[in-house]
Structure formats: structure tokens, C-alpha cells
Amino acid sequence: MFIKDFANRRLIATPIASLIAWCVVAVGSLFLEPVALSLLTFAATGSIVYLGLLVSKFTGENFLDKSRPKNTFDNLFMLSVGMAVLVYAIAIPFFLVDYTSLPLTIGVLTGLMWLPISWIIQHWIGIVHGVMRTVLIVAVWYLFPEDRFLAVSLVIIGLYVFAITVLEMRWRALQIK
């Protein structure tokens, strides 16, 4: 029953927060110099959890609602979020060698949390998002070396628009049942 309770949630607040953060990085990549753009990327992607808390109030998910019973899969989700934060331990050393590695490492590594989400909700979107995100980010990182921050951001933005649409359609279909 616990998995069904979690799986029946809307699950769009965090993807919307991520979409906003990567839009900020994309816009910043058009105007900012490398140091400022790198700092913006760290700040924007590092604030996704907090932005997700805010967005959840508007999507009806309200992550801070103390009256909702806790679920084992809430803990698994939070551990997945923690995993995504810990990947900065990989991103930072590579960034110090080549600042343009930042969108590659953060983009791919934080996208890994979509795989367990796919299992939790028993839906294909997490696998598709995670795999396509990895493949496309690596591809554009090599194809557009002068515009890596923008190219990676655009891939992630496009995938989030797709994932949010799929998750919303999935949630609406569950409401009909």
C-alpha cells in the first residue's frame, strides 16, 4: 500500500523546480563570463530542493505538510535527493580542472535519481528521462564545446518539459480511476 500511496502523487514540483533552475543557467550562459556562470550554475542547481519546497505548495504536493503520514518511499525519495547532492563531490574536482565540465557532471549525475523514481512509481518516464538525459548531455557536450552550458541546459529543459507533461498526464489519469 505504501508504494501505491507514493506512486499516486503528482510528482511535478521537483521537476518544475529543476526546469526553473536550468532555465536560469541557460539564460546566464548567454551573458555571463565563466566564473560568474559557474557560480550561477552551482547556486541554481544547488537551490533545486528549496525551490521544490516552494513549488510544491502551488502544485498541491506540499512537501512540508506535517499532517500527511510519512511513507517509506518518501524516505527513499529523499535518499535519492541526497544522492544527487553528493555527486557534487565528483563535479567539483572536474570543474576545477575544466569549468566547462560543470554542466556535464551536474546534469548527468543529478539525473541519476530518475531511475529509482521510475521503479517507485512503476512508470517508464524515469528510465527514459535518465537515459536520454545522459546520452544527449554527453552528445551536446562534445558537439558544442563553445556553448556547453547552453547546450546542456537546453537538453535538460526539453527533457523536463517532456517529463512534467508525462507525469501530469499520468497523475490526471490516476485521478479518474
N, C-alpha and C positions, 0 to 999 in steps of 0.2 A: 504494500500500500504506500510506503514511503516514496518509492521511486515514482509511482504514478502521481502523487501529490506534487513532487518537484517537476516532473515532466509536463504536467498540465499548466505550468506557469507560462506567462507571456515571453519572458527571457529576452526582451529587446533593450532594456535600459543600458546594460553594459556595452552592447554593440553600438548603440546610439552615442554613448559617451566616447567610445573609441573612434567612431566616424567623425565626431566633432574634433577630437584631438588630432587626427591625421589630416583633417581639412586645415587646421591651424598650421601644421607642419608644411603642407603643400603651399599655402599662401606665403608663409615665411620663406620658403625656398625661392620664391620669385624676387625677394627684396633683400634678404639678409646675407651678410658675409659669413664665412664658415664658422667662426667662433659663436656668433650670435645664433646662427641656425642650429648649431649643435646644442647649445643651451636651451633653445626653444624646443627642440626635439625631446631632450631629457625631461623638461618641465611638462610639456604637453602629454607625452606618453606616461609619465610618472603620475599625472593627475587623473588618469582614467578612472581609477577606483573611486576617487572622491567625486568626480563628475557623475559617475554612475549612480552614486548615492543620491545626488540631487535629481538626476533624470528619473530615477525610479519613483519619485514622488509624483511625477507627471504621467508615468505610464501605468500607474496603479500597482506597481510591484512593491513599492515602499520597503526597501531593504532594511530600514531601521525600525520597522513596525515590531514592537516588543510583544504585541498580543498574538501574533502568528506563531503557532507551535514550531519549534525547531525540528529540522529533519536531518537525517544522516547525510542526505545528498546536498544539503546546504553546506555541511562541513566539507564534503568532497569538492564542491564548487569553490569554496574559499581556499582550500588547499591548492586547487588549480590556479587560482589567482595568485597565491603565494609563490607557486612555481614560476609563473610569468614574471613576477617581481625579481625572483632570484636569478633569472637569466641575465640581469644586468651585470652579474659577475663575469659573464662571457663578453657582453657587449662593450663594457668599459675598457678592458685591455686592448681589444681590437681597435676601438675608437682612438685610443692613444697612439696607435701606430698609423692608422689611416682614418681620418674623421669621416670619410665617405662610407665606411663600413657600418656606421651607426644605423641608418635606416634598414640595411640588410639584416643585421643581427637582431635589432629590436623587432623588426617586422616579422621575421621568421620565428624567432624564439618565443615571442609572446603569442603568436598564432598557434603554438602547440596546444594551448589549453582548449582549443576547439575539439580535439579528439576525444577526451573524456566526456565532454558535453554531449557529443554525438551518442556515446554509449548510455549516458544517464537518461537522455530524453528519447532514446531509441528512434533516432531520426538521422537521415543521411547528411543533413546540412553541415554538421560539424566536420565530418570527414572531407566533404567536398571543399568547404572553406579552408580547412587546414592544409590540404594537399595542394589545391590551386594557389593558395597564398604563397606557399613555399616555392613552387615551380615558377610562378610568374614573377615573384620578387627576385629570385636569382636571375631569371632571364633578363628583366629590365635593368637590373644592377649591372650586368655585363653589356647590354645593348646601349645604354645611355650613361656612359661614365661621367659626362659633364653635368648631367641632370639627375643624379641618383636619388637625391632627397625628393624631388618632384615625382619622378617616375615610380618609385616605390610607394610614395603616398597615394598616387592615383590608382595603383593596383589595389591597395588596401581599401581605399574609399569605394571603388567599384565593387569589391567583394563584400564590403559591409552593406552597401545598398541592396545587393542581391540577398545576403543572409537575413537582413532585417525584414525584407519583403517576404521571404520564405517563412521565417519564424512567425511573422504576424499572420500570414495566411494559415499556417499550421494551428496557431492559437485560436483563431476565429473558427476554424473547422471543429476544434475541440469544444468550443462553446455551444455549438449546435447539437452535439451529441447528448 
